[in-house]
Amino acid sequence: MTTLEKEKLSQFIETLNSVQKESVLSDATTLQILAGPGSGKTRVLTCRVAHLVIEKGVSPKDIIVVTFTNKAANEMKKRLFQLIGEMKTSSLLIGTFHSICCRLLRRHGQAVGLKSDFTIADNTVSEQIIETIRNDEEISNSISDFVQNKMKTGAILGIISSAKSKRKDYVQLQKESDKDYLKEVGIIYREYEIRLKKLNLVDFDNLLMKCCDLLEKKTDVLPNIKCILVDEYQDTNIIQYDLIKLMMAQINIKTVTIVGDPDQSIFGWRSAEPKNFGKMAEEFKETEAINLEQNYRSTASILGSALHVIKQDPDRLDKSLYTDNPGGIPISIITVYDQTKQADFVASEIRKVINYSKGLIQYKDIAVLMRMNFISNDIEMAFRNHKIPHVVVGGDRFFGRMEVKDIISYLEFIYNPSNTLAFQRIINVPKRGIGDATLKKLTELNNSQGTDLLATLITIFVKTCVQVREMIRDKDSVADMLAYIVKEIEYEDYLKSNYFQDHVARLENVGQLINIATEKPVLTEEVDDFLDNDDIQLIEGEEPDDIEEVDMTLIIKEEEEEHIEPVEVLEDEGVMSTDPVAEFLEFCTLCSNQKEQEEAEGGKVTIGTIHASKGLEWPCVFIVSCSEGIIPHSRANDLNEEGRLLYVGMTRSKFLLYCISPKMRQQFGDYISSEKSRYLDDMDTNLFVNKAPDWDNDVRDMLATTLGKPKPSPDDTLVTKKDGRNKKSFHEYSSSQPVYNDVRFGIHGSKVDLASMGGFTSAMTMHEPYYSSSQPTKRSKTMYSMSQFRDSKEKNTENKKNAKKRNYFKDYL
């Protein structure tokens, strides 16, 4: 190695703290680096690889570095380029478990019955094979109608994949299962493996399975390898741990380094085993452990509150965290009335943070994190109303999600049987065995053969169609219609059988749709807001050329006439239609078709799940719905993992952390009370406050120090008058304002600084907070009948008149 390379590495090592240096320079044969959040894990791992190459003289081709994502592998390569150069970096074997196993099988696969030119089967190919197997006459005689026709192909693959993650073959799956349908999936599993081999295919799970078999059977697979390093070790499952052990046996445990944090093990639903840390220490007695406990990300206050949560896990390894960052301000644990108030509070508080941080925090520096993705709907809606630029990470927008679109399509078709697109979406949801050929015939009404098929269609849909159209005529609530559809088509069973891994989350998304419909009586005002919003551009969709325009009203017309009167559109002369179904469908369409906002200066607020946030950080983090039933989830199998999940979310924040808990939450249209998450109970009172943070120059200085940014001048103006009048500071605003109960957010009895919650004329140009009368919340919290709705509108009108007499804020919705 050149002197220059050694000097560069030496200089880099000098930037590390003492424990990080110890981790990099350790001569342990088996080393566990337990890296807490924000402790510089990637720097340490990268530097250790460079140390092995430059100081220990290990050839790069003799080192394996395992990451969990291709993105992480690429990031590590970029860092290593700077330390050891591109040529040496390219000689390293860096990649995911799957990519490394694939390379080994290409070279040695014959030992386990694979040809060197095997092809990797992606999920689409695997599903095609499974579907072919289910249509096989011999196989179909061995499995039930449920497995053959009702279980989705992806669900069957999921069961097989879960078994493989535990190194279980079809025999073990059948033997250890006490449910008949799992035993039948074992039959498909066996045939699936046979067909993969015949087709010279290997699926993703078999890359790991076959590589384990290879390492057990052939002892010289890794003759030159001297060092193995594994990142994100807490996310390893059983088969990945076996792979590491088998690799260690192959190289006679020369140098093995694993890096991770058992406190951040949150992927149990993907078969991750946080106990793998203990298993390694138990099986390899010479294992040394080094704790990286200095956090470079967060304030002491955030770390203290996060440690309060994680220490409630009785099974965790005893370790701590500390920081040299400023002490910071207490975290905000805030209770609001419901999820709508929660969303409105977050949106308003974001404006406050951006304004009073004097440019230290922008939209891109803020994240809103949640346990389940269905919670994002209220947040997205509030952000649209406030014109806050945002991006939803790790999933479709709410109205674009499969299960939401399914139920909306049912209502669309029942309301308007001419909607061919809705019909084609729902005809096999749940699965009814109607194939593409039959579906095509159903849409060709001019085909003489269609008469009998239409009769079949009537049988399938008539009960649901007739009942819901009666509900429309009787002016029942849209929420009741949706709930009836979900129950009548047995949608929960459909989700269980086809999306077993995440059917709970999908079902809760359906419940959230019903919640939205429950609030629908006042959605007309929101639709008006959307239509008046110049920022919204609708995407005009075009129907595919191969879909014919079919008048589906003919299908149910005769049956409908025998049962109910035609649905009347409710119209008042000169007034927009008050048909609640039409308004609800219009609202859903507007939300789902809204074009993504252009990225403004300052970027966008991130909305995402806590799972998707792992490894990321922001100066300001809101964790919403920190309530019992959400965190921990009501159906959680591992309460300790639920606590770890909240811990991960809290440690994403650098300076500002809000944990918000609605006292009421909706579940399929009904309101249920909800307590604050148990993990936040009994916290040291010095670590939190029950209100939003107060801002002053000292807080801004701490923020700047934590973020490594220049401190703003005390003379900098927070807001400006549009009319050019004298500028005022934050203190001048707040000192003259009384303290109110904040009825907007349902924060009762809290000392909320009104000035700090003022609205602004736009999200991008900050002006002085302005005050005027408040207006009633736009979305009601009660499931209304039409008569109740009319009464409430009259009351709302009166409330608006009275509100003008009070010194509250202008409505920000």
C-alpha positions in Angstrom: 0.0 0.0 0.0 1.2 3.5 -0.8 2.2 6.0 1.9 -0.4 8.4 0.6 -3.2 5.8 1.2 -2.0 5.1 4.7 -1.8 8.8 5.5 -5.4 9.4 4.1 -6.7 6.5 6.2 -4.8 7.7 9.3 -6.3 11.2 8.9 -9.8 9.7 8.6 -9.3 7.5 11.7 -8.3 10.5 13.7 -11.8 12.0 13.1 -13.3 9.1 14.9 -14.0 9.0 18.7 -12.2 6.5 20.9 -14.8 3.7 20.7 -15.2 4.1 17.0 -11.4 3.8 16.6 -11.4 0.7 18.8 -14.0 -0.9 16.5 -12.0 -0.1 13.4 -8.7 -1.4 14.8 -9.9 -4.4 16.7 -8.1 -7.7 16.1 -11.0 -9.8 17.3 -11.8 -12.8 15.1 -15.5 -12.4 15.8 -16.6 -8.9 16.5 -20.0 -7.5 17.2 -20.3 -3.7 16.8 -23.5 -2.7 18.6 -24.2 0.7 17.0 -26.9 2.9 18.4 -28.9 5.3 16.3 -26.8 8.2 14.9 -23.5 6.7 16.2 -21.7 6.7 12.9 -22.2 3.0 12.0 -21.5 3.4 8.3 -18.4 5.4 8.9 -17.0 2.7 11.2 -17.8 -0.2 8.9 -16.3 1.6 5.9 -13.2 2.5 7.8 -12.8 -1.0 9.1 -12.8 -2.4 5.5 -10.2 0.2 4.5 -8.1 -0.7 7.6 -8.2 -4.4 6.7 -7.0 -3.6 3.2 -4.4 -0.9 3.9 -3.0 -1.7 7.3 -3.6 -5.4 7.5 -2.7 -6.2 3.9 -5.8 -8.2 3.2 -6.5 -8.4 -0.6 -9.8 -6.7 -1.5 -10.8 -9.9 -3.4 -10.6 -11.8 -0.1 -13.2 -9.6 1.7 -17.0 -10.1 1.6 -19.2 -7.2 2.7 -22.9 -8.0 3.1 -25.5 -5.3 3.1 -29.3 -5.5 3.1 -30.1 -3.3 0.1 -28.4 -2.4 -3.1 -28.6 1.2 -2.1 -26.6 0.6 1.0 -24.0 -1.4 -1.1 -23.7 1.5 -3.5 -23.3 4.0 -0.7 -20.5 2.0 0.9 -18.7 1.7 -2.5 -18.8 5.5 -2.9 -17.3 6.0 0.5 -14.6 3.3 -0.1 -13.7 5.0 -3.4 -12.5 7.9 -1.3 -10.4 5.8 1.0 -8.9 2.9 -1.0 -9.5 4.0 -4.6 -11.8 2.7 -7.3 -9.7 -0.3 -8.4 -9.5 -1.9 -4.9 -13.1 -1.1 -4.2 -14.2 -2.9 -7.4 -12.3 -6.0 -6.2 -14.3 -6.3 -3.0 -17.3 -8.6 -3.0 -19.9 -6.1 -1.7 -23.6 -6.9 -2.1 -26.8 -8.2 -0.6 -27.2 -11.8 0.6 -29.0 -12.6 -2.6 -26.4 -11.2 -5.0 -23.5 -12.8 -3.2 -25.3 -16.2 -3.1 -26.0 -15.9 -6.8 -22.3 -15.4 -7.6 -21.4 -18.4 -5.5 -24.0 -20.6 -7.2 -22.9 -19.5 -10.7 -19.5 -20.9 -9.9 -20.4 -23.9 -7.8 -24.1 -24.6 -8.4 -23.5 -28.0 -10.0 -22.8 -29.4 -6.6 -26.4 -28.8 -5.6 -28.0 -29.7 -8.9 -28.0 -26.3 -10.6 -26.7 -25.5 -14.0 -24.3 -22.5 -14.3 -26.7 -20.8 -16.7 -29.7 -20.8 -14.4 -32.2 -17.9 -14.6 -33.6 -16.1 -11.6 -37.4 -16.2 -11.4 -38.9 -12.9 -10.3 -42.3 -12.7 -8.6 -44.2 -12.5 -11.9 -42.6 -15.7 -13.2 -43.1 -17.4 -9.9 -46.8 -16.5 -9.9 -47.2 -17.8 -13.4 -45.8 -21.2 -12.3 -48.1 -21.3 -9.2 -51.1 -20.5 -11.3 -50.2 -23.3 -13.8 -49.8 -25.7 -10.9 -53.3 -24.8 -9.5 -54.8 -25.4 -12.9 -53.2 -28.9 -13.2 -56.0 -31.5 -13.0 -54.0 -33.8 -10.8 -53.0 -31.1 -8.3 -56.5 -29.6 -8.3 -57.9 -32.9 -7.1 -55.6 -32.7 -4.1 -56.5 -29.3 -2.9 -59.6 -27.5 -1.7 -61.6 -25.0 -3.6 -60.3 -22.4 -1.1 -56.7 -22.9 -2.0 -57.4 -23.5 -5.7 -59.7 -20.6 -6.4 -59.9 -18.1 -3.5 -56.3 -17.8 -2.3 -54.4 -15.3 -4.3 -51.2 -16.5 -6.0 -49.2 -14.0 -4.1 -50.5 -15.3 -0.8 -49.4 -18.8 -1.7 -46.0 -17.5 -2.6 -45.8 -15.6 0.6 -46.4 -18.8 2.6 -43.7 -20.6 0.7 -41.3 -17.7 1.1 -41.9 -17.6 4.8 -41.2 -21.3 5.1 -38.0 -20.9 3.1 -36.8 -18.0 5.4 -36.7 -20.6 8.1 -35.1 -23.2 5.9 -38.2 -25.4 5.8 -39.0 -27.5 2.8 -42.5 -28.7 1.8 -42.3 -31.7 4.1 -41.6 -29.6 7.2 -44.3 -27.1 6.2 -46.9 -29.9 6.0 -45.7 -31.7 9.1 -45.6 -28.6 11.3 -48.9 -27.0 10.1 -52.1 -27.6 12.0 -54.2 -25.9 9.3 -55.4 -27.8 6.3 -54.9 -25.0 3.8 -51.2 -24.8 4.8 -50.8 -28.5 4.2 -52.3 -28.0 0.8 -50.0 -25.2 0.1 -47.2 -27.7 0.9 -48.5 -29.8 -2.1 -48.1 -26.8 -4.3 -44.7 -26.0 -2.7 -43.4 -29.5 -3.7 -44.6 -29.2 -7.3 -43.3 -25.6 -7.5 -39.8 -26.8 -6.7 -40.0 -29.6 -9.3 -41.0 -27.1 -12.0 -38.4 -24.6 -11.1 -35.8 -27.3 -11.5 -37.2 -28.4 -14.9 -37.2 -24.8 -16.1 -33.7 -24.2 -14.8 -35.0 -21.4 -12.6 -34.1 -20.3 -9.1 -36.3 -17.9 -7.2 -35.0 -15.3 -4.7 -35.5 -17.6 -1.7 -33.8 -20.5 -3.3 -30.7 -18.4 -3.9 -30.3 -18.5 -0.1 -31.5 -22.1 0.3 -29.3 -23.5 -2.4 -26.3 -21.6 -1.2 -26.7 -23.0 2.3 -26.9 -26.5 0.8 -23.8 -25.7 -1.2 -21.8 -24.5 1.8 -22.7 -27.6 3.7 -21.9 -30.0 0.9 -18.8 -28.4 -0.5 -16.1 -27.2 1.8 -13.9 -25.2 -0.6 -16.4 -22.6 -1.9 -14.6 -19.7 -0.2 -10.9 -20.8 -0.3 -9.5 -17.3 -0.5 -11.9 -15.4 1.8 -10.3 -14.1 5.0 -12.8 -11.4 6.2 -16.6 -11.2 6.3 -18.5 -8.1 7.4 -22.3 -7.9 7.7 -24.3 -4.7 8.0 -27.7 -4.3 9.6 -27.3 -7.6 11.4 -30.4 -7.1 13.5 -32.5 -7.7 10.3 -31.1 -11.1 9.6 -33.5 -14.1 9.7 -32.9 -17.7 10.4 -31.5 -18.7 7.0 -29.3 -15.6 6.8 -27.8 -16.4 10.1 -27.2 -20.0 8.9 -25.4 -18.5 5.9 -23.1 -16.4 8.0 -22.3 -19.4 10.2 -21.6 -21.6 7.2 -19.4 -18.9 5.7 -17.5 -18.7 9.0 -17.0 -22.4 8.9 -15.7 -22.2 5.4 -13.0 -19.6 6.2 -12.2 -21.1 9.7 -13.4 -17.8 11.3 -10.5 -15.7 10.3 -12.2 -12.3 10.8 -16.0 -11.8 11.0 -17.5 -8.4 11.9 -21.2 -7.9 12.3 -22.7 -4.4 12.8 -26.2 -3.6 13.9 -28.4 -2.6 16.8 -30.9 -5.1 18.4 -32.8 -2.0 19.7 -33.7 -1.2 16.1 -34.9 -4.7 15.1 -38.4 -3.9 13.7 -38.9 -6.4 10.9 -40.2 -9.4 12.8 -43.0 -9.6 10.2 -40.3 -10.4 7.7 -38.9 -13.1 9.9 -36.0 -11.0 11.3 -34.5 -12.4 14.5 -33.0 -9.9 16.9 -31.9 -12.8 19.0 -29.3 -13.6 16.4 -26.9 -11.3 18.4 -27.2 -13.6 21.4 -27.0 -16.7 19.3 -23.7 -15.7 17.8 -22.3 -14.8 21.2 -23.4 -18.1 22.6 -22.2 -20.2 19.7 -18.9 -18.4 19.2 -17.4 -17.9 22.7 -14.6 -15.7 21.5 -17.0 -13.0 20.3 -16.1 -9.5 21.4 -18.8 -6.8 21.6 -18.2 -3.0 21.3 -21.0 -0.5 22.0 -21.1 2.7 19.9 -23.0 4.8 22.4 -22.2 8.4 21.4 -25.0 9.8 19.3 -24.1 12.6 16.8 -27.7 13.2 15.6 -30.0 14.1 18.4 -30.2 16.3 21.5 -29.9 14.9 25.0 -33.6 15.5 25.6 -34.6 13.3 22.6 -32.2 10.6 23.6 -33.5 10.6 27.1 -37.1 10.2 26.0 -36.1 7.5 23.5 -34.2 5.6 26.1 -37.2 5.7 28.4 -39.1 3.9 25.7 -36.5 1.2 24.8 -35.6 0.4 28.4 -39.1 -1.0 28.8 -38.0 -4.1 26.8 -37.1 -6.6 29.5 -35.1 -8.7 27.0 -32.8 -6.1 25.6 -29.1 -6.0 25.9 -28.1 -3.4 28.5 -26.5 -0.4 26.7 -27.1 3.3 26.7 -26.7 6.4 24.5 -25.2 9.8 25.2 -24.5 12.9 23.1 -22.3 16.0 23.2 -25.0 17.9 21.3 -26.9 20.7 23.2 -29.4 19.5 25.7 -32.1 20.7 23.5 -35.7 21.3 24.5 -38.2 18.8 25.9 -40.1 16.7 23.4 -43.7 17.6 22.9 -46.2 14.9 23.9 -49.5 16.3 22.8 -53.1 14.9 23.2 -55.7 16.0 20.6 -59.3 15.1 20.2 -59.1 13.0 17.1 -57.1 12.2 14.0 -58.5 15.2 12.1 -57.5 17.6 14.8 -54.1 15.8 14.8 -53.6 16.5 11.1 -54.6 20.1 11.4 -52.3 20.6 14.3 -49.3 19.1 12.4 -49.9 21.3 9.4 -50.2 24.4 11.4 -47.2 23.6 13.6 -45.1 23.0 10.5 -45.8 26.5 9.3 -44.8 27.8 12.8 -41.6 25.8 12.8 -40.5 27.0 9.4 -41.3 30.6 10.3 -39.8 30.8 13.8 -36.7 28.8 12.9 -35.7 31.7 10.7 -34.7 29.5 7.8 -32.9 26.9 9.8 -35.6 24.3 9.1 -37.3 24.0 5.7 -39.9 21.6 4.4 -37.3 19.0 3.4 -36.1 19.0 7.0 -39.5 17.7 8.4 -41.0 14.2 8.5 -44.4 12.9 9.6 -44.0 9.3 10.7 -46.7 6.8 11.5 -47.2 3.1 12.5 -49.7 2.3 9.7 -50.0 3.9 6.3 -53.7 4.4 6.5 -53.1 7.2 9.0 -51.5 9.3 6.2 -54.9 10.2 4.6 -55.8 12.9 7.1 -52.3 14.2 7.1 -52.3 14.4 3.3 -55.6 16.2 3.3 -54.5 18.8 5.8 -51.3 19.4 3.9 -53.3 20.0 0.7 -55.5 22.5 2.5 -52.5 24.3 3.9 -50.6 24.1 0.6 -47.7 22.3 2.3 -45.5 20.5 -0.3 -45.1 16.9 0.7 -44.2 13.5 -0.6 -45.6 10.1 0.6 -42.8 7.6 0.9 -43.1 3.8 0.8 -46.5 3.5 -0.7 -49.3 4.8 -2.9 -51.3 7.8 -1.9 -54.4 6.7 0.1 -56.9 6.8 -2.7 -54.5 5.0 -5.0 -54.2 1.9 -2.8 -55.6 -1.3 -4.1 -58.1 -2.1 -1.4 -59.4 1.5 -1.3 -59.9 1.4 -5.1 -61.7 -1.9 -4.9 -64.4 -0.7 -2.5 -64.8 2.7 -4.3 -65.2 0.7 -7.6 -68.0 -1.3 -6.1 -69.8 1.8 -5.2 -69.1 3.4 -8.6 -70.5 0.4 -10.4 -73.6 0.1 -8.3 -74.3 3.8 -8.6 -73.5 3.9 -12.3 -73.7 0.5 -14.0 -72.4 2.1 -17.2 -69.0 2.3 -15.6 -67.2 -0.5 -17.4 -63.9 0.2 -15.8 -65.3 -0.2 -12.3 -67.0 -3.4 -13.4 -63.9 -4.9 -14.8 -62.0 -4.1 -11.6 -64.5 -5.8 -9.3 -65.8 -8.7 -11.3 -63.2 -11.0 -9.7 -62.8 -9.3 -6.3 -63.3 -11.5 -4.5 -62.1 -14.1 -6.9 -65.1 -15.7 -8.7 -63.4 -17.8 -11.4 -64.3 -15.5 -14.2 -61.4 -15.6 -16.6 -60.3 -13.1 -19.2 -62.3 -14.9 -22.0 -65.5 -14.8 -20.0 -64.9 -11.2 -19.0 -64.5 -10.2 -22.6 -67.8 -11.9 -23.5 -69.6 -10.1 -20.7 -68.6 -6.8 -22.1 -69.7 -7.7 -25.6 -73.4 -7.2 -25.3 -73.9 -7.6 -29.1 -72.7 -11.1 -28.9 -75.6 -13.5 -28.9 -73.9 -15.7 -26.3 -73.9 -12.9 -23.8 -77.5 -13.5 -22.6 -76.7 -16.5 -20.5 -73.6 -14.9 -19.1 -75.4 -11.8 -18.1 -77.8 -13.9 -16.2 -74.9 -15.3 -14.3 -73.6 -11.8 -13.6 -77.0 -10.8 -12.2 -76.8 -13.7 -9.8 -73.4 -12.5 -8.6 -74.2 -8.9 -8.1 -78.0 -8.6 -7.7 -78.2 -8.8 -3.9 -75.5 -6.2 -3.3 -76.6 -3.9 -6.1 -80.3 -3.9 -5.1 -79.6 -3.4 -1.4 -77.2 -0.5 -1.9 -79.4 1.2 -4.5 -82.3 0.9 -1.9 -79.9 2.6 0.6 -79.2 5.3 -2.0 -82.9 5.9 -2.5 -83.5 5.9 1.3 -80.7 8.5 1.7 -78.7 6.2 4.0 -75.2 7.4 4.8 -72.4 6.6 2.3 -70.5 5.0 5.2 -73.3 2.5 5.8 -73.3 1.6 2.1 -69.5 1.0 2.1 -69.8 -1.0 5.3 -72.5 -3.1 3.8 -70.5 -3.7 0.6 -67.4 -4.8 2.6 -69.5 -7.2 4.7 -71.6 -8.6 1.8 -68.7 -9.4 -0.5 -66.7 -10.9 2.5 -63.9 -8.5 1.8 -62.1 -9.2 5.0 -61.9 -12.9 4.2 -60.7 -12.0 0.7 -57.8 -9.9 2.2 -56.9 -12.7 4.7 -56.7 -15.3 2.0 -54.9 -13.2 -0.6 -52.7 -10.8 1.4 -52.1 -12.7 4.6 -48.9 -10.8 5.4 -50.4 -7.4 5.5 -54.2 -8.0 5.5 -54.6 -6.1 8.8 -53.1 -3.0 7.3 -55.2 -3.3 4.2 -58.4 -3.8 6.2 -57.6 -0.7 8.2 -57.2 1.3 5.0 -60.8 0.1 4.1 -61.9 1.2 7.6 -60.3 4.6 7.0 -62.3 5.0 3.8 -65.5 4.3 5.8 -64.3 6.9 8.3 -64.0 9.5 5.4 -67.5 8.6 4.3 -68.7 9.1 7.8 -67.4 12.6 7.6 -68.9 13.1 4.1 -71.8 15.5 5.0 -69.4 18.4 5.0 -67.1 17.2 2.2 -69.0 19.4 -0.2 -67.2 22.4 1.2 -63.9 20.6 0.7 -64.7 19.8 -2.9 -65.4 23.4 -3.4 -62.0 24.2 -1.9 -60.4 21.8 -4.3 -62.2 23.2 -7.3 -61.3 26.7 -6.3 -57.6 25.8 -5.7 -55.5 27.0 -8.7 -52.7 24.7 -7.6 -54.6 21.6 -8.4 -54.3 20.1 -11.9 -56.3 17.1 -12.6 -54.9 14.3 -14.8 -57.3 13.5 -17.5 -57.3 9.8 -17.9 -57.9 8.0 -21.1 -59.6 4.6 -21.2 -57.6 1.8 -22.8 -58.3 1.2 -26.5 -59.2 -2.4 -25.9 -62.1 -1.6 -23.5 -65.4 -1.1 -25.1 -68.1 1.3 -23.9 -70.8 -1.0 -22.5 -74.1 0.2 -21.1 -74.1 -2.0 -18.0 -77.4 -0.5 -16.8 -79.0 -3.1 -19.0 -77.5 -5.8 -16.8 -79.4 -4.9 -13.6 -82.2 -2.8 -15.0 -84.8 -5.6 -15.2 -83.9 -6.9 -11.8 -83.9 -3.4 -10.3 -87.4 -2.7 -11.6 -88.7 -5.7 -9.8 -87.2 -4.6 -6.5 -86.8 -0.9 -6.1 -87.7 2.4 -7.7 -85.1 4.2 -9.8 -82.6 6.3 -7.9 -83.4 9.9 -8.0 -80.8 12.6 -8.2 -81.6 15.2 -5.5 -81.4 18.6 -6.9 -82.6 22.0 -5.8 -83.3 24.5 -8.6 -80.1 26.5 -9.2 -78.2 24.5 -6.6 -75.4 22.0 -7.1 -76.5 18.4 -6.7 -76.8 17.3 -3.0 -76.6 13.6 -3.9 -74.2 12.3 -1.2 -73.0 9.4 -3.2 -72.1 11.5 -6.2 -70.4 14.0 -4.0 -68.4 11.3 -2.2 -67.3 9.7 -5.5 -66.4 13.2 -6.8 -64.3 13.9 -3.8 -62.4 10.5 -4.1 -61.7 11.2 -7.7 -60.4 14.7 -7.0 -58.1 13.4 -4.3 -56.8 10.4 -6.4 -56.3 12.4 -9.5 -54.5 15.3 -7.9 -51.2 16.0 -9.7 -48.1 15.9 -7.6 -47.1 19.4 -6.5 -44.1 20.9 -8.0 -41.2 20.8 -5.6 -40.9 24.3 -4.2 -37.9 26.0 -2.7 -37.2 24.2 0.5 -38.2 20.8 -0.8 -41.1 18.7 0.6 -42.2 17.3 3.9 -41.8 13.6 4.1 -44.8 11.5 5.0 -44.1 7.8 5.7 -44.1 4.8 8.0 -41.6 4.4 10.8 -40.4 1.2 9.1 -39.6 3.2 5.9 -37.8 5.8 7.9 -35.1 3.5 9.4 -31.6 4.8 8.7 -32.9 8.3 7.9 -32.9 11.6 9.9 -34.6 15.0 10.0 -34.3 18.1 12.2 -38.0 17.9 13.0 -40.1 14.8 13.3 -43.8 14.3 14.1 -44.8 10.8 15.2 -48.6 10.7 14.9 -51.2 8.4 16.5 -49.0 7.4 19.4 -52.0 5.7 20.9 -53.0 2.3 22.3 -54.2 0.2 19.4 -51.8 1.8 17.0 -48.5 1.8 18.9 -48.6 -0.9 20.1 -50.9 -2.3 17.5 -54.0 -4.0 18.8 -53.0 -7.2 17.0 -49.3 -7.1 17.7 -47.6 -10.4 18.4 -44.5 -8.9 19.9 -45.0 -5.9 22.2 -41.3 -5.5 22.6 -40.9 -4.9 18.9 -43.7 -2.3 19.0 -41.6 -0.4 21.6 -38.5 -0.7 19.4 -40.6 0.7 16.5 -41.4 3.8 18.5 -37.8 4.1 19.6 -36.7 4.0 16.0 -39.2 6.7 15.1 -38.1 9.0 18.0 -34.4 8.7 17.2 -34.9 9.9 13.6 -35.2 13.4 15.0 -32.3 15.8 15.5 -33.9 18.6 17.5 -37.7 18.8 17.4 -39.8 15.8 18.3 -43.6 15.6 18.6 -45.5 12.5 19.8 -49.2 13.1 19.2 -52.0 11.0 20.6 -55.6 11.4 19.6 -58.1 10.7 22.4 -60.6 9.3 19.8 -60.0 7.3 16.7 -62.2 5.9 14.0 -62.5 2.3 13.2 -64.8 1.5 10.3 -66.9 4.6 10.9 -67.3 4.2 14.6 -65.5 6.3 17.2 -63.6 4.5 19.9 -61.6 6.1 22.8 -57.9 5.7 22.7 -55.3 6.2 25.4 -51.8 7.6 25.0 -49.3 4.9 24.1 -48.1 3.0 27.2 -44.5 3.5 26.1 -44.8 7.2 26.8 -46.2 6.7 30.4 -44.2 7.6 33.5 -41.5 9.6 31.5 -39.3 12.0 33.5 -41.1 15.3 33.6 -37.9 17.1 32.6 -37.9 15.3 29.2 -41.3 16.4 27.9 -44.0 19.0 27.8 -47.7 18.7 26.9 -47.6 21.6 24.4 -45.8 22.8 21.3 -42.3 24.2 21.9 -41.8 27.9 22.8 -39.4 29.7 20.5 -36.8 32.3 21.5 -33.3 33.2 20.4 -31.7 30.6 22.8 -33.8 27.9 21.2 -32.8 29.0 17.7 -29.1 29.1 18.8 -29.3 25.5 20.1 -31.0 24.4 16.9 -28.2 26.0 14.8 -25.5 24.3 16.9 -27.2 20.9 16.6 -27.6 21.2 12.9 -24.1 22.7 12.4 -25.5 25.8 10.8 -24.7 29.5 11.4 -26.8 31.1 14.2 -29.4 33.5 12.9 -29.1 37.1 14.0 -31.4 38.2 16.8 -32.4 41.1 14.7 -33.6 38.9 11.9 -37.3 39.4 11.3 -39.6 36.4 11.7 -42.5 37.7 9.6 -43.2 40.7 7.6 -46.3 42.9 7.0 -47.7 42.7 3.6 -48.5 46.4 3.8 -45.0 47.5 4.8 -45.9 48.4 8.3 -43.3 48.1 11.1 -41.9 44.6 11.6 -42.3 42.9 14.9 -40.4 40.1 16.6 -41.9 36.9 18.0 -41.8 38.2 21.5 -43.7 41.3 20.6 -46.5 39.1 19.1 -46.7 36.6 21.9 -46.4 39.0 24.9 -49.6 40.8 24.1 -51.7 37.7 23.4 -53.8 35.9 26.0 -53.8 32.1 26.5 -56.8 30.2 25.2 -57.9 26.7 25.1 -57.2 25.8 21.5 -60.5 24.5 20.3 -59.1 24.0 16.7 -57.0 21.1 17.7 -59.0 19.8 20.6 -56.1 20.7 23.0 -58.0 21.5 26.1 -56.5 23.2 29.1 -53.1 23.6 27.5 -51.2 26.9 27.4 -51.0 27.3 23.7 -49.2 30.4 22.3 -51.7 31.8 19.8 -49.3 33.9 18.0 -47.1 30.9 17.2 -50.0 29.2 15.6 -51.0 31.9 13.2 -51.9 31.2 9.6 -50.0 32.6 6.7 -51.1 33.8 3.3 -49.1 31.1 1.5 -46.8 28.2 2.4 -43.9 29.7 0.5 -44.1 33.4 1.5 -44.2 34.1 5.2 -46.1 37.1 6.4 -47.1 38.3 9.9 -49.6 36.0 11.6 -53.1 37.3 11.3 -56.1 36.8 13.5 -59.8 36.7 12.8 -62.8 34.6 13.7 -62.6 30.9 13.7 -65.0 28.6 11.9 -66.3 25.2 12.9 -64.2 22.2 12.0 -65.0 21.2 8.5 -65.4 17.5 9.0 -67.8 16.3 11.6 -67.1 13.5 14.0 -70.6 11.9 14.0 -72.2 9.6 11.5 -75.1 11.8 10.3 -78.4 10.9 8.8 -79.5 13.5 6.2 -81.9 15.2 8.6 -79.2 15.5 11.2 -76.9 16.9 8.6 -79.3 19.6 7.6 -79.8 20.5 11.2 -76.1 20.6 11.7 -75.6 22.9 8.7 -78.1 25.4 10.3 -76.2 25.2 13.6 -72.9 25.7 11.8 -74.2 28.8 10.1 -75.3 30.2 13.4 -71.9 29.3 14.9 -70.1 31.1 12.2 -72.0 34.3 12.9 -71.3 34.0 16.6 -67.6 33.2 16.0 -67.0 36.6 14.4 -67.5 38.2 17.8 -64.5 36.2 19.2 -60.8 36.9 18.8 -59.9 33.5 17.4 -58.0 32.6 14.3 -59.2 32.7 10.7 -60.1 29.1 9.7 -57.1 27.5 8.1 -58.9 24.7 6.4 
